[in-house]
Amino acid sequence: MPKMKTRKSIAKRVKRTASGGYKFTKPGRRHLMTNKSGKNKRQKRNAGLLDAAHAQRIKKALPYG
């Protein structure tokens, strides 16, 4: 049976946690930060965690981790 291919676009955006979840960088932090509130900037600093519904789809796209 051939190797399964990893979806590279997802692999670059998501990392697997030790407990089996997936973390990602929140969008909206690249530029135009002066227009955003301090609260918004603080919230975007922390990594986001995918919910279970999306995690199932990501798991299929990343067969090796």
N, C-alpha and C positions, 0 to 999 in steps of 0.2 A: 504494500500500500504506500502511495507517495506521501511525502511530507505535506502537512497542511500549511497554507500560507498565512502569515500574520498580516493584518491590515495596518500598514505602517503609519497611516494618517492618525489612527487611534493610538497606536503605540507611542507616538511622539507627544501626545496630549495627556495621557493617563498613566499613572503608576499604581501598582498593586500594593496594598498595605499588608502588614503581617497577619491581620485578622481576616483577610480575604476581601476587603472592600476595595474601592478604587478612589484615588484622590486626583484632583486636577487643579490647575491654576485658574482662578476666576478671571473672566474677561474684563476688559475696560481699564487696564493699567498701563498701557503703552504710551499714550500721549494725551494732551488736553486735560492734564490733571488739575490745572489751576481752576477750572470751572466746576470741579467736583467738590462736594462737601467733605469735611474732615472725617465724618462718620463713615461716609461711603468709601473713602480711601483706606481707612482702618479695616473695614469689613473685607475689602478685596485683598488685603495682605495675607490672610489665612487661606490655606488650601480648602477647597470645597470637597465634599464627599458625595459620590453618586448615590442616588436612592436605589432600592432593590430592583425596581422596574427597569431602570436603565442598565444596571449591573449585569443582568441576564444577557442583554444584547452585546455588551462589551466582552463578556466572558467567551462568547462564541467567536468574536472577531480576534481575540488574542488567545489562541490555543495553547501557547507555551508560556503563559504568565502574564 
